[in-house]
Every structure is written in structure tokens, then in C-alpha cells.
Amino acid sequence: MSSSRLSPLSSRLKGPILSLDQFLTRQKVLTLYRSILRLSKHLPPSDAAFVREWARSDFDRYRNVDVGDVDRIRMLLSQGMVQLRTLETSVTLAKRGGGS
């Protein structure tokens, strides 16, 4: 009886079951992507479109990295965080320059 309850859930699961560390890393990656998209809203429309396309293409490029390759994923996440900070700095400077 309980197995019939679980079968709809198991049919909705996509891909392999992740370990806790893999799940948390995935959440960090998704948070990074969402942060970039949120930040793009503070840019002029043409720049925002460029940033969204850049983010999407970069994340798509590395979409199929093996979930077991934790070192590579962490390295890519680190690089993404550096790029996010650089973008945040650019947006902040543009806001200051535009308000003067």
C-alpha cells in the first residue's frame, strides 16, 4: 500500500538521487544563476539582455558536468561568484556615475 503512494513521487524524480553535498552545491549554482538574473534587471535593456544571454550560455555549457566531479563544480562556482561580484561592482559604479 505504501509503495503505491511512493510510485507517483518516484516517477516525478529526474536524474540521479543526489547526496546532501551534491544537493547543496546544486542549490548554490541555482542561487548564483538567479542572482545574475536579478542583477541584470538593474541594467539598461540592451545590457540586461546581453548579461542574461551570457549567463544562460555559460550555465548551459557546463550543464552536463558530472555531478561527481565536485572539484570542477566548485571551481566553476568560484569563477561564477567572481564574475557576479565584478558585475555587481559595475552596476554600482554605473548607478553612481549615472546619478551625478
N, C-alpha and C positions, 0 to 999 in steps of 0.2 A: 504494500500500500504506500509506504513512504517512497519507494523507488519511482512510483508513477508521479509523485509530487516533484521529484527532482529531475525527471527527464525533460520537462519543458525548460528548466533552467540550463541544463547541460546542453540542450540544443541551441541555446542563445549564446553560449560562450564562443568567442572567436579566438583562434590561435591557441598556443600552449598556455598552460597554467603557469603563472609567474611566481617566483619566490618573493618573499617580502622585500628583499633588497632590489630585485628587478622591478617590482611594482612601484616602489618609492622612486626609483630612478626614472621610470616612465612618467610618473607624476611631475617630477622636476622638469623633464623635457616638455611636457604639455604646458606647464606653467611658464616656461621660457617662451614658447611659441605664442601663448596668449598675451604675455607681457609685450612682446614685439608688436603684435597686432593692436593692442591698446595704445601703445606709444605712437603708432602710425596715425592715429586719429588726431594727434596734435600737429601734424604736418600739413602743408598745403596739399590739395588733392592730387596733383601730379606726383609729388614726392611720396605721398602716402601710398599711392598705387604701386610705385616702384619698390618701396620697402616691403609691402605685402607680397608682391611677386617674388622678390629676392628671398624672403623668409620661406615662402612656400616651396620654391625651387630647392633651397638648401635642405629643408626638412625632408622633402621628397627624395632628394639624392641619397640621404642616409637612412631612409625608412627601413631598408632591409638589412641593416647591420644586425648581426647575430646577437640575440639578447644575452647570450653567454659571454660575449666579448665586453666585459664590464669596463676594462681599462680604456678601450676605444670609445665607448659610450661616454665615460666620464671625461675623456679628453675633448670630445666633441661638445659636450655640455659646457665645459670650461671655456672653450673658444666662443660658444654662443653667448655666454654670460659677459665675456669681454666685449663682444660686438654690441650687446644690449646696452652696456654701460657707455660705450662710445656713442651710440645713438641717443641715449638719454642726455649726454653732455651736449651733443649737437643741438638737440631740441631746446634745451635750457638756454644755450647761447643764442639760438635764433630768436627765442622769445624775448630775451633781454635786448638784443640788437634791434628787433622789430618794434619794441616799445619806446626806444629812445627818440 
